């Protein structure tokens, strides 16, 4: 798959390694913004290897923690993208560790986008440890794109997201 996708991917050794190992990579879009593409298919409850041996397959979450730490130290914001939105569709172990990263890097991660459900959704993520003094305020938001097909008896739709480079905030244009 790497040879078919390499013209779209960042041209560096790290991307080649992580993409070939487990289908994830990162790209600095600007000095202030890093986009991290996760292979959330690894978290799926239908990934029987994850059920057999619930661990960090492909070392993706360890790598994600390193990427987020590097971005935080560089003063960058991070946008996450993936297929399956982190939810009950993921194994408990993977989801627990992912949510801990969302909590820890709540100010570094400024948006996340997923697909898979074929529903136009917004997911709100709350702290996993309510005793850590964070209260009940959400720490993250995840956008789940609708489907361009009618699979699952949904209306086709798509969205265009634009990013204000000066603010590194997301603006949403809804097109139905």
VEXFIVEX-199699 format. One record per residue (C-alpha): residue in one letter; chain; x, y, z. Coordinates in pm, whole numbers, plus 32768, in hexadecimal, padded with zeros to 4 digits. Layout:
! residues N
+------+------+------+------+------+
! code ! unit !   c1 !   c2 !   c3 !
+------+------+------+------+------+
!    a !    A !    X !    Y !    Z !
...
+------+------+------+------+------+
***
This chain:
! residues 176
+------+------+------+------+------+
! code ! unit !   c1 !   c2 !   c3 !
+------+------+------+------+------+
!    x !    A ! 8000 ! 8000 ! 8000 !
!    x !    A ! 8121 ! 80ED ! 8049 !
!    x !    A ! 8195 ! 80E4 ! 7EE1 !
!    x !    A ! 8036 ! 8147 ! 7E6E !
!    x !    A ! 8015 ! 8262 ! 7F6B !
!    x !    A ! 8179 ! 82E7 ! 7F89 !
!    x !    A ! 8141 ! 840E ! 7E9F !
!    x !    A ! 803C ! 8492 ! 7F99 !
!    x !    A ! 810F ! 8454 ! 80D1 !
!    x !    A ! 8226 ! 8524 ! 816A !
!    x !    A ! 8372 ! 84BD ! 80D2 !
!    x !    A ! 8437 ! 8458 ! 8206 !
!    x !    A ! 84B8 ! 831C ! 82A9 !
!    x !    A ! 83D3 ! 8332 ! 83D9 !
!    x !    A ! 8298 ! 8340 ! 8302 !
!    x !    A ! 8311 ! 821E ! 8231 !
!    x !    A ! 8355 ! 8151 ! 836A !
!    x !    A ! 8210 ! 8199 ! 8424 !
!    x !    A ! 8135 ! 817C ! 82F0 !
!    x !    A ! 81D1 ! 8031 ! 828A !
!    x !    A ! 81C2 ! 7FAE ! 83F0 !
!    x !    A ! 8057 ! 8001 ! 843B !
!    x !    A ! 7FC5 ! 810E ! 8355 !
!    x !    A ! 7FF3 ! 824F ! 841E !
!    x !    A ! 80C5 ! 8389 ! 83EF !
!    x !    A ! 80E5 ! 84FC ! 8440 !
!    x !    A ! 8120 ! 8634 ! 8372 !
!    x !    A ! 817A ! 8793 ! 83DA !
!    x !    A ! 808D ! 8864 ! 8309 !
!    x !    A ! 811D ! 89AA ! 838D !
!    x !    A ! 8208 ! 8A07 ! 84A9 !
!    x !    A ! 80D3 ! 8A21 ! 8586 !
!    x !    A ! 8007 ! 88F4 ! 8510 !
!    x !    A ! 8050 ! 8780 ! 8504 !
!    x !    A ! 7F54 ! 8689 ! 8475 !
!    x !    A ! 7F65 ! 8525 ! 84F7 !
!    x !    A ! 7EBE ! 8413 ! 842D !
!    x !    A ! 7E69 ! 82EB ! 850A !
!    x !    A ! 7E14 ! 818B ! 849F !
!    x !    A ! 7CE8 ! 8163 ! 8584 !
!    x !    A ! 7C91 ! 8019 ! 84DD !
!    x !    A ! 7D92 ! 7F8E ! 85D2 !
!    x !    A ! 7CA9 ! 7FE3 ! 86F4 !
!    x !    A ! 7B78 ! 7F35 ! 8662 !
!    x !    A ! 7AC3 ! 7E2C ! 872A !
!    x !    A ! 7ABC ! 7D6F ! 85E1 !
!    x !    A ! 7C39 ! 7D69 ! 85DF !
!    x !    A ! 7C59 ! 7C0D ! 8672 !
!    x !    A ! 7DCC ! 7C38 ! 86B6 !
!    x !    A ! 7D70 ! 7D56 ! 87A1 !
!    x !    A ! 7C79 ! 7C74 ! 8855 !
!    x !    A ! 7D76 ! 7B5A ! 886B !
!    x !    A ! 7E91 ! 7C38 ! 88E7 !
!    x !    A ! 7E13 ! 7D93 ! 8950 !
!    x !    A ! 7F48 ! 7E67 ! 8925 !
!    x !    A ! 7FC7 ! 7F8E ! 885E !
!    x !    A ! 7FD6 ! 7EEC ! 8707 !
!    x !    A ! 80DB ! 7F87 ! 8627 !
!    x !    A ! 8146 ! 805E ! 8751 !
!    x !    A ! 8052 ! 8164 ! 86D2 !
!    x !    A ! 7FE8 ! 81F5 ! 8822 !
!    x !    A ! 814F ! 8207 ! 88A0 !
!    x !    A ! 81AC ! 82BA ! 875E !
!    x !    A ! 807C ! 83A0 ! 8785 !
!    x !    A ! 80ED ! 8400 ! 88E5 !
!    x !    A ! 8246 ! 8456 ! 8859 !
!    x !    A ! 81AE ! 8522 ! 873D !
!    x !    A ! 80CE ! 85E2 ! 882C !
!    x !    A ! 81EE ! 8625 ! 891B !
!    x !    A ! 82C7 ! 86A6 ! 87FD !
!    x !    A ! 81AA ! 8781 ! 877E !
!    x !    A ! 8168 ! 880A ! 88DB !
!    x !    A ! 82D8 ! 8862 ! 890C !
!    x !    A ! 82DC ! 890E ! 87B5 !
!    x !    A ! 81A1 ! 89D4 ! 8805 !
!    x !    A ! 80DF ! 8927 ! 86F1 !
!    x !    A ! 7F72 ! 88CE ! 86E4 !
!    x !    A ! 7F11 ! 8772 ! 8672 !
!    x !    A ! 7DED ! 86FA ! 85A2 !
!    x !    A ! 7DA3 ! 8585 ! 85AB !
!    x !    A ! 7D02 ! 84C5 ! 848E !
!    x !    A ! 7C9C ! 8359 ! 8479 !
!    x !    A ! 7B91 ! 826B ! 8400 !
!    x !    A ! 7ADF ! 81DA ! 8531 !
!    x !    A ! 7A88 ! 82E5 ! 8632 !
!    x !    A ! 7B0D ! 8288 ! 8789 !
!    x !    A ! 79D9 ! 81F5 ! 882E !
!    x !    A ! 7941 ! 80B0 ! 88A6 !
!    x !    A ! 799B ! 8022 ! 8750 !
!    x !    A ! 7B02 ! 8019 ! 87CE !
!    x !    A ! 7B8A ! 7F1D ! 88C6 !
!    x !    A ! 7B80 ! 7F98 ! 8A2C !
!    x !    A ! 7CF8 ! 7F8E ! 8A5D !
!    x !    A ! 7D42 ! 8058 ! 8922 !
!    x !    A ! 7C2D ! 8153 ! 896A !
!    x !    A ! 7C9B ! 8183 ! 8AD4 !
!    x !    A ! 7E00 ! 81D2 ! 8A6B !
!    x !    A ! 7D8F ! 82B5 ! 8950 !
!    x !    A ! 7CAA ! 8377 ! 8A3B !
!    x !    A ! 7DCC ! 83A8 ! 8B2E !
!    x !    A ! 7E8D ! 844A ! 8A0F !
!    x !    A ! 7D64 ! 852C ! 89BF !
!    x !    A ! 7D5B ! 8598 ! 8B2B !
!    x !    A ! 7ED0 ! 85D3 ! 8B45 !
!    x !    A ! 7EEB ! 8699 ! 8A01 !
!    x !    A ! 7D9D ! 874E ! 8A16 !
!    x !    A ! 7E36 ! 889E ! 89BB !
!    x !    A ! 7F17 ! 8814 ! 88A7 !
!    x !    A ! 7E0B ! 8751 ! 87EC !
!    x !    A ! 7D24 ! 8855 ! 8754 !
!    x !    A ! 7C48 ! 8775 ! 867E !
!    x !    A ! 7C08 ! 8616 ! 8604 !
!    x !    A ! 7B52 ! 8586 ! 84D8 !
!    x !    A ! 7AD8 ! 8426 ! 8498 !
!    x !    A ! 79E7 ! 8366 ! 83B9 !
!    x !    A ! 7968 ! 81FE ! 83BC !
!    x !    A ! 780F ! 822D ! 8455 !
!    x !    A ! 776E ! 82C7 ! 831E !
!    x !    A ! 76C2 ! 83BB ! 8409 !
!    x !    A ! 7703 ! 852E ! 8426 !
!    x !    A ! 776A ! 8542 ! 8594 !
!    x !    A ! 7828 ! 860E ! 868F !
!    x !    A ! 78CA ! 854B ! 87A9 !
!    x !    A ! 7916 ! 85F9 ! 88EF !
!    x !    A ! 7A28 ! 855F ! 89C5 !
!    x !    A ! 7A36 ! 8594 ! 8B3C !
!    x !    A ! 7B5A ! 855B ! 8C2B !
!    x !    A ! 7B8E ! 83F1 ! 8C89 !
!    x !    A ! 7BFA ! 8446 ! 8DEC !
!    x !    A ! 7AF6 ! 8529 ! 8E86 !
!    x !    A ! 7BC0 ! 8531 ! 8FC9 !
!    x !    A ! 7CE6 ! 85DF ! 8F1E !
!    x !    A ! 7C4B ! 8734 ! 8F57 !
!    x !    A ! 7BD1 ! 8761 ! 8DF2 !
!    x !    A ! 7A62 ! 8757 ! 8E4C !
!    x !    A ! 7956 ! 86FA ! 8D55 !
!    x !    A ! 79C5 ! 87DF ! 8C3C !
!    x !    A ! 7A0C ! 873A ! 8AEC !
!    x !    A ! 7B78 ! 871C ! 8A89 !
!    x !    A ! 7B50 ! 86CC ! 8916 !
!    x !    A ! 7A5E ! 86CF ! 87F6 !
!    x !    A ! 7A5C ! 85E0 ! 86D1 !
!    x !    A ! 79AD ! 8614 ! 8587 !
!    x !    A ! 7927 ! 84DF ! 84D9 !
!    x !    A ! 78DE ! 8514 ! 836B !
!    x !    A ! 779D ! 84A3 ! 82CC !
!    x !    A ! 7797 ! 83BB ! 81A5 !
!    x !    A ! 779F ! 841C ! 8037 !
!    x !    A ! 76D9 ! 82DD ! 7FF9 !
!    x !    A ! 7581 ! 8278 ! 8076 !
!    x !    A ! 760F ! 8146 ! 8127 !
!    x !    A ! 7550 ! 810F ! 8269 !
!    x !    A ! 7427 ! 81D8 ! 81E9 !
!    x !    A ! 74C8 ! 832C ! 8223 !
!    x !    A ! 74B8 ! 8462 ! 814B !
!    x !    A ! 75FA ! 849D ! 808C !
!    x !    A ! 76C5 ! 85C6 ! 8102 !
!    x !    A ! 7821 ! 8652 ! 811E !
!    x !    A ! 78CB ! 8768 ! 81DD !
!    x !    A ! 79E5 ! 8852 ! 818E !
!    x !    A ! 7AC5 ! 88B5 ! 82AE !
!    x !    A ! 7BA9 ! 89E1 ! 8290 !
!    x !    A ! 7CB6 ! 8A45 ! 8382 !
!    x !    A ! 7D0A ! 8BAC ! 83D9 !
!    x !    A ! 7E85 ! 8B9C ! 83D0 !
!    x !    A ! 7EA6 ! 8CBD ! 84C5 !
!    x !    A ! 7DBA ! 8C2D ! 85C6 !
!    x !    A ! 7DE5 ! 8AB6 ! 857D !
!    x !    A ! 7C72 ! 8A97 ! 85BA !
!    x !    A ! 7B7C ! 89D9 ! 84EA !
!    x !    A ! 7A66 ! 8A76 ! 8420 !
!    x !    A ! 7959 ! 8992 ! 839A !
!    x !    A ! 7895 ! 89B3 ! 825B !
!    x !    A ! 776E ! 88C6 ! 8255 !
!    x !    A ! 76F5 ! 885F ! 80FF !
!    x !    A ! 75BF ! 8783 ! 80ED !
+------+------+------+------+------+
***
